[in-house]
Amino acid sequence: MKNITIQKFADKTAKIGIVGLGYVGLPLMLRYVDIGYQVLGFDIDTNKVDKLNKGESYIEHIPSDKIAAASNSLFEATTDFSRIGEVEAVILCVPTPLNKYREPDMSFVIDTTDAVKPYLRAGQVLSLESTTYPGTTEEELLPRMEEGGLKVGQDVFLVYSPEREDPGNPNFETRTIPKSHRRPYPCLSGSRPCAVPTCHR
């Protein structure tokens, strides 16, 4: 299973799923499309999805012509989370705003994971990109992923790879901002960090 998944990423036959098409998810989508991956974007906002499929941007620093070019080639947006099974990588790019205690509000991450988990299948990789505190991947995502009987590190793979966006900074873009990633459990590349989040270098 692991080798098949690795090969799909290597030959770019893997489809990338990006959940949350905001200021993090949208540039990430454009980067994956730019290097030749097919991307299926997920969002609960019907208006956003409609705009994207029409080639329109709703983020100031992302021009509509880039969205239109992606939509006319390798990108499609949807509100249908049952299509999670179509992708090899599920990348969570949902917000974690600070609550009144100045701690990350994890409700978006947890609710999104709960929306995704019924449709996870063997061979997929789930990457959390949202800004959060240490332990989130292991304590919140892993048990939810395994509720349906899939075993992380064996059937499915899990990694934390924090977002890298610097909106408004003309000197950096998604491709050039340094990126770190961590695998709390055995991932695709064995003893090395998981290969999937680095696909958008």
VEXTINU-901878 format. One record per atom (N, C-alpha, C, O): z, x, y; atom name; residue number from 1; residue in three letters. Coordinates in steps of 0.2 Angstrom, whole numbers. Layout:
N
     c3     c1     c2  atom   nr  rest
      Z      X      Y    CA  NUM   ALA
...
***
This chain:
201
     c3     c1     c2  atom   nr  rest
      0      4     -6     N    1   MET
      0      0      0    CA    1   MET
      0      4      6     C    1   MET
     -4      3     11     O    1   MET
      4      9      6     N    2   LYS
      5     14     12    CA    2   LYS
     -2     17     14     C    2   LYS
     -4     18     19     O    2   LYS
     -5     20      8     N    3   ASN
    -11     24      9    CA    3   ASN
    -17     19     12     C    3   ASN
    -21     22     16     O    3   ASN
    -17     13      9     N    4   ILE
    -22      9     12    CA    4   ILE
    -21      7     19     C    4   ILE
    -26      7     23     O    4   ILE
    -15      6     21     N    5   THR
    -14      4     28    CA    5   THR
    -16     10     33     C    5   THR
    -19     10     38     O    5   THR
    -14     16     31     N    6   ILE
    -15     22     34    CA    6   ILE
    -23     23     35     C    6   ILE
    -25     25     40     O    6   ILE
    -26     22     30     N    7   GLN
    -34     23     30    CA    7   GLN
    -37     18     35     C    7   GLN
    -42     20     38     O    7   GLN
    -34     12     35     N    8   LYS
    -37      7     40    CA    8   LYS
    -36      9     47     C    8   LYS
    -41      8     51     O    8   LYS
    -31     12     48     N    9   PHE
    -30     15     55    CA    9   PHE
    -34     21     57     C    9   PHE
    -37     22     62     O    9   PHE
    -35     25     51     N   10   ALA
    -39     31     52    CA   10   ALA
    -46     29     53     C   10   ALA
    -50     32     58     O   10   ALA
    -49     24     50     N   11   ASP
    -56     22     51    CA   11   ASP
    -57     17     56     C   11   ASP
    -63     14     57     O   11   ASP
    -52     15     59     N   12   LYS
    -52      9     64    CA   12   LYS
    -54      3     62     C   12   LYS
    -57     -1     66     O   12   LYS
    -53      1     55     N   13   THR
    -55     -6     53    CA   13   THR
    -48    -10     53     C   13   THR
    -48    -16     52     O   13   THR
    -43     -7     55     N   14   ALA
    -36    -11     56    CA   14   ALA
    -37    -15     63     C   14   ALA
    -40    -12     68     O   14   ALA
    -34    -21     63     N   15   LYS
    -34    -25     69    CA   15   LYS
    -27    -24     72     C   15   LYS
    -22    -25     68     O   15   LYS
    -27    -24     78     N   16   ILE
    -20    -23     82    CA   16   ILE
    -18    -30     84     C   16   ILE
    -22    -33     88     O   16   ILE
    -12    -31     83     N   17   GLY
     -9    -37     86    CA   17   GLY
     -4    -36     92     C   17   GLY
      1    -32     90     O   17   GLY
     -5    -38     98     N   18   ILE
     -1    -37    103    CA   18   ILE
      3    -43    105     C   18   ILE
     -1    -48    107     O   18   ILE
      9    -44    105     N   19   VAL
     13    -50    106    CA   19   VAL
     16    -49    113     C   19   VAL
     21    -45    114     O   19   VAL
     14    -53    118     N   20   GLY
     16    -52    125    CA   20   GLY
     11    -49    129     C   20   GLY
     10    -43    129     O   20   GLY
      7    -53    133     N   21   LEU
      2    -50    136    CA   21   LEU
      3    -50    144     C   21   LEU
      0    -52    148     O   21   LEU
      8    -46    145     N   22   GLY
     10    -45    152    CA   22   GLY
      9    -38    155     C   22   GLY
      4    -35    153     O   22   GLY
     13    -35    159     N   23   TYR
     11    -28    162    CA   23   TYR
     12    -23    157     C   23   TYR
      9    -17    159     O   23   TYR
     15    -24    151     N   24   VAL
     15    -19    146    CA   24   VAL
      9    -20    141     C   24   VAL
      5    -16    139     O   24   VAL
      9    -26    139     N   25   GLY
      4    -28    133    CA   25   GLY
     -3    -28    135     C   25   GLY
     -7    -26    131     O   25   GLY
     -4    -30    141     N   26   LEU
    -11    -30    143    CA   26   LEU
    -15    -23    144     C   26   LEU
    -20    -22    142     O   26   LEU
    -11    -18    148     N   27   PRO
    -14    -11    148    CA   27   PRO
    -15     -8    141     C   27   PRO
    -19     -4    139     O   27   PRO
    -10    -10    136     N   28   LEU
    -10     -7    130    CA   28   LEU
    -16    -10    126     C   28   LEU
    -19     -6    122     O   28   LEU
    -17    -16    127     N   29   MET
    -23    -19    124    CA   29   MET
    -30    -16    126     C   29   MET
    -34    -14    122     O   29   MET
    -30    -15    133     N   30   LEU
    -36    -11    135    CA   30   LEU
    -37     -4    132     C   30   LEU
    -43     -2    131     O   30   LEU
    -32     -1    131     N   31   ARG
    -32      6    128    CA   31   ARG
    -34      6    121     C   31   ARG
    -39     10    119     O   31   ARG
    -32      1    117     N   32   TYR
    -34      1    110    CA   32   TYR
    -41     -1    110     C   32   TYR
    -45      1    106     O   32   TYR
    -43     -6    114     N   33   VAL
    -51     -8    114    CA   33   VAL
    -55     -2    116     C   33   VAL
    -60     -1    114     O   33   VAL
    -52      2    121     N   34   ASP
    -56      8    124    CA   34   ASP
    -57     13    118     C   34   ASP
    -63     16    118     O   34   ASP
    -53     13    113     N   35   ILE
    -54     18    108    CA   35   ILE
    -57     15    102     C   35   ILE
    -57     19     97     O   35   ILE
    -59      9    102     N   36   GLY
    -62      6     97    CA   36   GLY
    -59      2     92     C   36   GLY
    -62      0     86     O   36   GLY
    -53     -1     93     N   37   TYR
    -49     -5     89    CA   37   TYR
    -50    -13     91     C   37   TYR
    -51    -14     97     O   37   TYR
    -51    -17     86     N   38   GLN
    -51    -24     87    CA   38   GLN
    -44    -26     89     C   38   GLN
    -39    -24     85     O   38   GLN
    -43    -30     94     N   39   VAL
    -36    -32     96    CA   39   VAL
    -36    -40     96     C   39   VAL
    -40    -43     99     O   39   VAL
    -30    -43     93     N   40   LEU
    -29    -50     94    CA   40   LEU
    -22    -50     98     C   40   LEU
    -17    -48     96     O   40   LEU
    -23    -53    104     N   41   GLY
    -17    -54    108    CA   41   GLY
    -13    -61    108     C   41   GLY
    -17    -66    107     O   41   GLY
     -7    -60    107     N   42   PHE
     -3    -67    107    CA   42   PHE
      1    -68    113     C   42   PHE
      5    -63    115     O   42   PHE
      2    -74    115     N   43   ASP
      6    -76    121    CA   43   ASP
      7    -83    120     C   43   ASP
      3    -87    118     O   43   ASP
     13    -85    123     N   44   ILE
     15    -92    122    CA   44   ILE
     13    -96    128     C   44   ILE
     13   -102    129     O   44   ILE
     10    -92    133     N   45   ASP
      8    -95    140    CA   45   ASP
      0    -97    139     C   45   ASP
     -4    -93    139     O   45   ASP
     -1   -103    138     N   46   THR
     -8   -106    137    CA   46   THR
    -12   -104    143     C   46   THR
    -18   -102    142     O   46   THR
    -10   -104    149     N   47   ASN
    -14   -102    155    CA   47   ASN
    -16    -95    155     C   47   ASN
    -22    -94    157     O   47   ASN
    -12    -91    153     N   48   LYS
    -13    -84    152    CA   48   LYS
    -19    -83    147     C   48   LYS
    -24    -79    148     O   48   LYS
    -18    -86    141     N   49   VAL
    -23    -85    136    CA   49   VAL
    -29    -87    138     C   49   VAL
    -35    -84    137     O   49   VAL
    -30    -93    141     N   50   ASP
    -36    -96    144    CA   50   ASP
    -39    -91    149     C   50   ASP
    -46    -90    148     O   50   ASP
    -36    -88    153     N   51   LYS
    -38    -84    158    CA   51   LYS
    -41    -78    155     C   51   LYS
    -47    -75    156     O   51   LYS
    -38    -75    150     N   52   LEU
    -40    -69    147    CA   52   LEU
    -46    -70    143     C   52   LEU
    -51    -66    143     O   52   LEU
    -47    -76    139     N   53   ASN
    -53    -77    136    CA   53   ASN
    -59    -79    140     C   53   ASN
    -64    -79    138     O   53   ASN
    -57    -80    146     N   54   LYS
    -63    -81    151    CA   54   LYS
    -64    -75    155     C   54   LYS
    -69    -74    159     O   54   LYS
    -61    -69    153     N   55   GLY
    -62    -63    156    CA   55   GLY
    -59    -62    163     C   55   GLY
    -61    -58    167     O   55   GLY
    -53    -66    164     N   56   GLU
    -50    -65    171    CA   56   GLU
    -43    -62    170     C   56   GLU
    -39    -63    165     O   56   GLU
    -41    -58    175     N   57   SER
    -35    -55    175    CA   57   SER
    -30    -58    179     C   57   SER
    -32    -62    184     O   57   SER
    -23    -58    178     N   58   TYR
    -18    -61    182    CA   58   TYR
    -13    -56    184     C   58   TYR
     -8    -57    186     O   58   TYR
    -15    -49    183     N   59   ILE
    -10    -44    185    CA   59   ILE
    -14    -40    190     C   59   ILE
    -20    -38    189     O   59   ILE
    -11    -39    196     N   60   GLU
    -14    -36    202    CA   60   GLU
    -18    -29    200     C   60   GLU
    -24    -29    203     O   60   GLU
    -15    -25    197     N   61   HIS
    -18    -18    196    CA   61   HIS
    -23    -18    190     C   61   HIS
    -25    -12    189     O   61   HIS
    -24    -23    187     N   62   ILE
    -29    -23    181    CA   62   ILE
    -35    -28    184     C   62   ILE
    -34    -34    184     O   62   ILE
    -40    -25    185     N   63   PRO
    -46    -29    187    CA   63   PRO
    -49    -33    182     C   63   PRO
    -49    -31    176     O   63   PRO
    -52    -39    184     N   64   SER
    -55    -44    179    CA   64   SER
    -60    -41    176     C   64   SER
    -62    -43    170     O   64   SER
    -64    -36    179     N   65   ASP
    -70    -34    175    CA   65   ASP
    -68    -30    169     C   65   ASP
    -72    -30    164     O   65   ASP
    -62    -27    169     N   66   LYS
    -60    -23    162    CA   66   LYS
    -58    -29    157     C   66   LYS
    -59    -28    151     O   66   LYS
    -55    -34    159     N   67   ILE
    -53    -39    155    CA   67   ILE
    -59    -43    152     C   67   ILE
    -60    -44    146     O   67   ILE
    -64    -44    156     N   68   ALA
    -70    -47    154    CA   68   ALA
    -74    -42    149     C   68   ALA
    -77    -45    144     O   68   ALA
    -74    -36    150     N   69   ALA
    -77    -31    145    CA   69   ALA
    -74    -31    139     C   69   ALA
    -77    -31    133     O   69   ALA
    -67    -32    139     N   70   ALA
    -64    -32    132    CA   70   ALA
    -65    -38    129     C   70   ALA
    -66    -39    123     O   70   ALA
    -65    -44    132     N   71   SER
    -66    -51    129    CA   71   SER
    -72    -51    127     C   71   SER
    -73    -55    122     O   71   SER
    -77    -48    129     N   72   ASN
    -84    -48    127    CA   72   ASN
    -86    -44    121     C   72   ASN
    -91    -44    118     O   72   ASN
    -80    -40    119     N   73   SER
    -82    -35    114    CA   73   SER
    -76    -36    108     C   73   SER
    -78    -39    103     O   73   SER
    -71    -33    109     N   74   LEU
    -66    -32    104    CA   74   LEU
    -59    -36    105     C   74   LEU
    -55    -35    100     O   74   LEU
    -59    -40    110     N   75   PHE
    -52    -43    111    CA   75   PHE
    -53    -51    111     C   75   PHE
    -57    -54    114     O   75   PHE
    -47    -54    109     N   76   GLU
    -47    -61    109    CA   76   GLU
    -39    -62    110     C   76   GLU
    -35    -59    107     O   76   GLU
    -38    -68    114     N   77   ALA
    -31    -70    115    CA   77   ALA
    -30    -76    112     C   77   ALA
    -34    -81    111     O   77   ALA
    -24    -78    110     N   78   THR
    -22    -84    106    CA   78   THR
    -15    -86    107     C   78   THR
    -10    -81    109     O   78   THR
    -13    -92    107     N   79   THR
     -6    -94    106    CA   79   THR
     -4    -96     99     C   79   THR
      2    -98     98     O   79   THR
     -8    -95     94     N   80   ASP
     -7    -97     88    CA   80   ASP
     -4    -91     84     C   80   ASP
     -8    -87     81     O   80   ASP
      2    -91     83     N   81   PHE
      6    -86     79    CA   81   PHE
      5    -86     72     C   81   PHE
      6    -81     69     O   81   PHE
      2    -91     69     N   82   SER
      0    -91     62    CA   82   SER
     -5    -86     61     C   82   SER
     -6    -84     55     O   82   SER
     -9    -83     66     N   83   ARG
    -14    -78     65    CA   83   ARG
    -11    -71     64     C   83   ARG
    -15    -66     64     O   83   ARG
     -5    -70     65     N   84   ILE
     -1    -64     64    CA   84   ILE
     -4    -61     57     C   84   ILE
     -4    -54     57     O   84   ILE
     -5    -65     52     N   85   GLY
     -7    -62     46    CA   85   GLY
    -14    -58     46     C   85   GLY
    -16    -55     41     O   85   GLY
    -18    -59     52     N   86   GLU
    -24    -56     52    CA   86   GLU
    -24    -49     54     C   86   GLU
    -29    -45     54     O   86   GLU
    -18    -47     57     N   87   VAL
    -18    -40     60    CA   87   VAL
    -14    -35     55     C   87   VAL
    -10    -37     51     O   87   VAL
    -15    -29     56     N   88   GLU
    -12    -24     52    CA   88   GLU
     -6    -21     56     C   88   GLU
     -1    -19     53     O   88   GLU
     -6    -21     63     N   89   ALA
      0    -19     67    CA   89   ALA
      2    -25     72     C   89   ALA
     -2    -28     75     O   89   ALA
      8    -26     72     N   90   VAL
     11    -31     76    CA   90   VAL
     15    -27     81     C   90   VAL
     21    -25     80     O   90   VAL
     13    -27     88     N   91   ILE
     17    -23     93    CA   91   ILE
     20    -28     98     C   91   ILE
     17    -32    101     O   91   ILE
     27    -28     98     N   92   LEU
     30    -33    102    CA   92   LEU
     31    -30    109     C   92   LEU
     34    -24    110     O   92   LEU
     28    -33    114     N   93   CYS
     29    -31    121    CA   93   CYS
     32    -36    126     C   93   CYS
     29    -38    131     O   93   CYS
     37    -39    124     N   94   VAL
     40    -45    127    CA   94   VAL
     46    -42    132     C   94   VAL
     48    -37    131     O   94   VAL
     47    -46    137     N   95   PRO
     52    -43    142    CA   95   PRO
     59    -43    140     C   95   PRO
     61    -47    135     O   95   PRO
     63    -39    142     N   96   THR
     71    -38    141    CA   96   THR
     74    -38    148     C   96   THR
     77    -32    149     O   96   THR
     74    -43    152     N   97   PRO
     77    -43    158    CA   97   PRO
     85    -42    158     C   97   PRO
     88    -44    153     O   97   PRO
     88    -39    163     N   98   LEU
     95    -38    163    CA   98   LEU
     99    -45    164     C   98   LEU
     97    -49    168     O   98   LEU
    104    -46    160     N   99   ASN
    108    -52    161    CA   99   ASN
    113    -50    167     C   99   ASN
    113    -45    170     O   99   ASN
    118    -55    168     N  100   LYS
    123    -54    173    CA  100   LYS
    128    -48    172     C  100   LYS
    131    -46    176     O  100   LYS
    128    -46    165     N  101   TYR
    132    -40    164    CA  101   TYR
    128    -33    164     C  101   TYR
    131    -28    162     O  101   TYR
    122    -34    167     N  102   ARG
    118    -28    167    CA  102   ARG
    116    -25    161     C  102   ARG
    115    -19    160     O  102   ARG
    115    -30    156     N  103   GLU
    113    -28    149    CA  103   GLU
    107    -31    147     C  103   GLU
    105    -37    150     O  103   GLU
    102    -28    143     N  104   PRO
     96    -31    142    CA  104   PRO
     97    -38    138     C  104   PRO
    101    -39    134     O  104   PRO
     93    -43    141     N  105   ASP
     93    -50    138    CA  105   ASP
     88    -49    132     C  105   ASP
     82    -49    132     O  105   ASP
     91    -50    126     N  106   MET
     87    -49    120    CA  106   MET
     84    -55    117     C  106   MET
     81    -55    112     O  106   MET
     85    -61    121     N  107   SER
     83    -67    118    CA  107   SER
     75    -67    117     C  107   SER
     73    -70    112     O  107   SER
     71    -64    121     N  108   PHE
     64    -64    120    CA  108   PHE
     62    -60    114     C  108   PHE
     58    -62    110     O  108   PHE
     65    -54    113     N  109   VAL
     64    -50    107    CA  109   VAL
     66    -54    101     C  109   VAL
     62    -54     96     O  109   VAL
     71    -57    101     N  110   ILE
     74    -61     95    CA  110   ILE
     69    -67     93     C  110   ILE
     67    -68     88     O  110   ILE
     68    -71     99     N  111   ASP
     64    -77     98    CA  111   ASP
     57    -75     95     C  111   ASP
     54    -79     91     O  111   ASP
     54    -70     98     N  112   THR
     47    -68     96    CA  112   THR
     47    -65     89     C  112   THR
     43    -67     85     O  112   THR
     52    -61     87     N  113   THR
     53    -59     80    CA  113   THR
     53    -65     75     C  113   THR
     50    -65     70     O  113   THR
     57    -70     77     N  114   ASP
     58    -76     73    CA  114   ASP
     51    -80     73     C  114   ASP
     50    -83     68     O  114   ASP
     47    -80     78     N  115   ALA
     41    -83     78    CA  115   ALA
     36    -79     74     C  115   ALA
     31    -83     71     O  115   ALA
     37    -73     73     N  116   VAL
     32    -69     70    CA  116   VAL
     33    -68     62     C  116   VAL
     29    -68     58     O  116   VAL
     40    -68     60     N  117   LYS
     42    -67     54    CA  117   LYS
     39    -71     48     C  117   LYS
     38    -69     43     O  117   LYS
     38    -78     49     N  118   PRO
     35    -82     44    CA  118   PRO
     28    -80     42     C  118   PRO
     26    -81     36     O  118   PRO
     25    -76     46     N  119   TYR
     18    -74     45    CA  119   TYR
     17    -67     43     C  119   TYR
     11    -65     42     O  119   TYR
     22    -63     43     N  120   LEU
     21    -56     41    CA  120   LEU
     19    -56     33     C  120   LEU
     21    -60     29     O  120   LEU
     15    -50     32     N  121   ARG
     13    -49     25    CA  121   ARG
     14    -42     23     C  121   ARG
     15    -38     28     O  121   ARG
     13    -40     17     N  122   ALA
     13    -33     15    CA  122   ALA
      8    -29     18     C  122   ALA
      2    -32     19     O  122   ALA
     10    -23     20     N  123   GLY
      5    -19     23    CA  123   GLY
      5    -18     30     C  123   GLY
      1    -14     33     O  123   GLY
      9    -23     33     N  124   GLN
      9    -23     41    CA  124   GLN
     14    -18     43     C  124   GLN
     19    -16     40     O  124   GLN
     13    -16     50     N  125   VAL
     18    -12     53    CA  125   VAL
     20    -16     59     C  125   VAL
     16    -19     63     O  125   VAL
     26    -16     61     N  126   LEU
     29    -19     67    CA  126   LEU
     32    -14     71     C  126   LEU
     36    -10     69     O  126   LEU
     30    -14     77     N  127   SER
     32     -9     82    CA  127   SER
     35    -13     88     C  127   SER
     32    -17     91     O  127   SER
     42    -11     90     N  128   LEU
     45    -14     95    CA  128   LEU
     44     -9    101     C  128   LEU
     46     -3    101     O  128   LEU
     41    -12    107     N  129   GLU
     39     -8    113    CA  129   GLU
     44    -10    118     C  129   GLU
     44     -6    123     O  129   GLU
     47    -15    118     N  130   SER
     51    -18    123    CA  130   SER
     57    -13    125     C  130   SER
     60    -10    120     O  130   SER
     59    -12    131     N  131   THR
     65     -8    133    CA  131   THR
     71    -11    131     C  131   THR
     72    -17    132     O  131   THR
     75     -8    127     N  132   THR
     81    -10    124    CA  132   THR
     86     -5    123     C  132   THR
     85      1    124     O  132   THR
     92     -7    120     N  133   TYR
     97     -2    118    CA  133   TYR
     96      1    111     C  133   TYR
     93     -2    107     O  133   TYR
     99      7    110     N  134   PRO
     99     10    103    CA  134   PRO
    102      5     98     C  134   PRO
    107      2     99     O  134   PRO
     99      4     92     N  135   GLY
    101      0     87    CA  135   GLY
     97     -7     86     C  135   GLY
     98    -10     81     O  135   GLY
     94     -8     91     N  136   THR
     90    -15     91    CA  136   THR
     86    -16     85     C  136   THR
     86    -21     82     O  136   THR
     82    -11     84     N  137   THR
     77    -11     78    CA  137   THR
     80    -12     72     C  137   THR
     78    -16     68     O  137   THR
     86     -8     70     N  138   GLU
     89     -9     64    CA  138   GLU
     93    -15     64     C  138   GLU
     94    -18     58     O  138   GLU
     97    -17     69     N  139   GLU
    102    -22     69    CA  139   GLU
     99    -29     70     C  139   GLU
    101    -34     67     O  139   GLU
     93    -29     73     N  140   GLU
     90    -36     75    CA  140   GLU
     84    -37     71     C  140   GLU
     83    -43     69     O  140   GLU
     79    -33     71     N  141   LEU
     73    -34     68    CA  141   LEU
     73    -33     61     C  141   LEU
     70    -37     57     O  141   LEU
     76    -28     58     N  142   LEU
     75    -26     51    CA  142   LEU
     77    -32     47     C  142   LEU
     74    -34     42     O  142   LEU
     83    -35     48     N  143   PRO
     86    -40     44    CA  143   PRO
     81    -46     44     C  143   PRO
     80    -50     39     O  143   PRO
     78    -48     50     N  144   ARG
     74    -53     51    CA  144   ARG
     68    -52     47     C  144   ARG
     65    -57     44     O  144   ARG
     65    -46     47     N  145   MET
     59    -45     44    CA  145   MET
     60    -46     36     C  145   MET
     55    -48     33     O  145   MET
     66    -44     34     N  146   GLU
     67    -45     26    CA  146   GLU
     69    -51     24     C  146   GLU
     70    -52     18     O  146   GLU
     70    -56     28     N  147   GLU
     72    -63     26    CA  147   GLU
     67    -66     21     C  147   GLU
     69    -70     17     O  147   GLU
     61    -65     22     N  148   GLY
     56    -68     18    CA  148   GLY
     54    -64     11     C  148   GLY
     50    -66      8     O  148   GLY
     58    -59     10     N  149   GLY
     57    -55      4    CA  149   GLY
     54    -49      4     C  149   GLY
     53    -45     -1     O  149   GLY
     51    -47     10     N  150   LEU
     47    -41     11    CA  150   LEU
     53    -35     12     C  150   LEU
     58    -36     15     O  150   LEU
     51    -29      9     N  151   LYS
     56    -24     10    CA  151   LYS
     53    -19     15     C  151   LYS
     47    -16     14     O  151   LYS
     57    -18     20     N  152   VAL
     55    -13     26    CA  152   VAL
     55     -6     23     C  152   VAL
     60     -4     19     O  152   VAL
     49     -2     24     N  153   GLY
     49      5     21    CA  153   GLY
     45      5     14     C  153   GLY
     43     10     12     O  153   GLY
     44     -1     12     N  154   GLN
     40     -2      5    CA  154   GLN
     35     -7      6     C  154   GLN
     29     -5      4     O  154   GLN
     36    -13      8     N  155   ASP
     31    -18      9    CA  155   ASP
     28    -18     16     C  155   ASP
     22    -19     17     O  155   ASP
     32    -18     21     N  156   VAL
     31    -18     28    CA  156   VAL
     34    -12     31     C  156   VAL
     39     -9     28     O  156   VAL
     32    -10     37     N  157   PHE
     35     -4     40    CA  157   PHE
     37     -6     47     C  157   PHE
     34    -10     51     O  157   PHE
     42     -2     50     N  158   LEU
     45     -4     56    CA  158   LEU
     46      2     60     C  158   LEU
     48      7     58     O  158   LEU
     45      2     67     N  159   VAL
     46      8     71    CA  159   VAL
     48      5     78     C  159   VAL
     46      0     80     O  159   VAL
     52      9     82     N  160   TYR
     53      8     89    CA  160   TYR
     49     13     93     C  160   TYR
     50     19     92     O  160   TYR
     45     11     97     N  161   SER
     41     15    102    CA  161   SER
     41     12    109     C  161   SER
     37      8    110     O  161   SER
     46     14    113     N  162   PRO
     47     11    119    CA  162   PRO
     41     11    124     C  162   PRO
     37     16    124     O  162   PRO
     40      6    128     N  163   GLU
     34      5    132    CA  163   GLU
     33     11    137     C  163   GLU
     38     15    138     O  163   GLU
     27     12    139     N  164   ARG
     26     18    144    CA  164   ARG
     21     15    149     C  164   ARG
     15     16    149     O  164   ARG
     24     12    154     N  165   GLU
     20      9    160    CA  165   GLU
     23     11    166     C  165   GLU
     30     12    166     O  165   GLU
     19     13    171     N  166   ASP
     22     15    177    CA  166   ASP
     18     11    183     C  166   ASP
     14     15    186     O  166   ASP
     19      5    183     N  167   PRO
     14      1    188    CA  167   PRO
     14      4    195     C  167   PRO
     19      5    198     O  167   PRO
      8      4    198     N  168   GLY
      7      6    205    CA  168   GLY
      7     14    205     C  168   GLY
      6     16    211     O  168   GLY
      8     18    200     N  169   ASN
      7     25    201    CA  169   ASN
      0     27    199     C  169   ASN
     -2     26    193     O  169   ASN
     -4     29    204     N  170   PRO
    -11     31    203    CA  170   PRO
    -12     37    199     C  170   PRO
    -17     38    196     O  170   PRO
     -6     41    198     N  171   ASN
     -7     47    194    CA  171   ASN
     -6     47    187     C  171   ASN
     -8     52    183     O  171   ASN
     -4     41    184     N  172   PHE
     -3     40    177    CA  172   PHE
     -6     33    175     C  172   PHE
     -6     29    179     O  172   PHE
     -8     33    168     N  173   GLU
    -10     27    165    CA  173   GLU
     -8     27    158     C  173   GLU
     -4     32    156     O  173   GLU
     -9     22    155     N  174   THR
     -6     21    148    CA  174   THR
     -8     27    143     C  174   THR
     -4     29    139     O  174   THR
    -14     30    144     N  175   ARG
    -16     35    140    CA  175   ARG
    -12     42    142     C  175   ARG
    -12     46    137     O  175   ARG
    -10     43    148     N  176   THR
     -7     49    150    CA  176   THR
      0     49    151     C  176   THR
      3     55    152     O  176   THR
      4     44    151     N  177   ILE
     11     44    151    CA  177   ILE
     14     46    145     C  177   ILE
     12     43    139     O  177   ILE
     18     51    145     N  178   PRO
     21     53    138    CA  178   PRO
     24     48    134     C  178   PRO
     27     43    137     O  178   PRO
     24     48    128     N  179   LYS
     26     43    123    CA  179   LYS
     30     46    118     C  179   LYS
     29     51    115     O  179   LYS
     36     42    116     N  180   SER
     40     44    111    CA  180   SER
     40     38    106     C  180   SER
     39     32    108     O  180   SER
     42     40    100     N  181   HIS
     43     34     95    CA  181   HIS
     48     37     90     C  181   HIS
     49     43     88     O  181   HIS
     51     32     86     N  182   ARG
     56     33     81    CA  182   ARG
     55     28     76     C  182   ARG
     54     22     77     O  182   ARG
     56     31     70     N  183   ARG
     56     27     64    CA  183   ARG
     63     27     60     C  183   ARG
     65     32     58     O  183   ARG
     66     21     61     N  184   PRO
     73     21     58    CA  184   PRO
     73     21     50     C  184   PRO
     78     23     47     O  184   PRO
     67     19     47     N  185   TYR
     67     19     40    CA  185   TYR
     60     22     38     C  185   TYR
     56     23     42     O  185   TYR
     59     24     32     N  186   PRO
     53     27     29    CA  186   PRO
     47     23     32     C  186   PRO
     46     17     31     O  186   PRO
     42     26     35     N  187   CYS
     36     23     38    CA  187   CYS
     30     25     35     C  187   CYS
     30     29     30     O  187   CYS
     24     24     39     N  188   LEU
     18     26     36    CA  188   LEU
     17     33     34     C  188   LEU
     14     35     29     O  188   LEU
     19     37     38     N  189   SER
     18     44     37    CA  189   SER
     23     48     34     C  189   SER
     23     55     35     O  189   SER
     27     45     30     N  190   GLY
     32     49     26    CA  190   GLY
     37     52     30     C  190   GLY
     41     49     33     O  190   GLY
     37     59     30     N  191   SER
     43     63     33    CA  191   SER
     41     63     40     C  191   SER
     46     65     44     O  191   SER
     35     62     43     N  192   ARG
     34     62     50    CA  192   ARG
     35     55     53     C  192   ARG
     35     50     50     O  192   ARG
     35     55     60     N  193   PRO
     36     49     63    CA  193   PRO
     30     44     62     C  193   PRO
     24     47     60     O  193   PRO
     31     38     62     N  194   CYS
     25     33     61    CA  194   CYS
     19     34     65     C  194   CYS
     20     35     71     O  194   CYS
     13     34     62     N  195   ALA
      7     35     65    CA  195   ALA
      5     30     70     C  195   ALA
      1     31     74     O  195   ALA
      7     23     68     N  196   VAL
      4     18     72    CA  196   VAL
      5     18     79     C  196   VAL
      0     17     83     O  196   VAL
     11     19     82     N  197   PRO
     11     18     89    CA  197   PRO
      7     24     93     C  197   PRO
      6     23     99     O  197   PRO
      6     29     90     N  198   THR
      2     34     93    CA  198   THR
     -6     33     93     C  198   THR
     -9     37     96     O  198   THR
     -8     27     90     N  199   CYS
    -15     26     90    CA  199   CYS
    -18     25     97     C  199   CYS
    -24     26     98     O  199   CYS
    -13     23    102     N  200   HIS
    -16     22    109    CA  200   HIS
    -15     28    114     C  200   HIS
    -15     28    120     O  200   HIS
    -14     34    111     N  201   ARG
    -14     40    115    CA  201   ARG
    -21     41    118     C  201   ARG
    -23     46    121     O  201   ARG
***
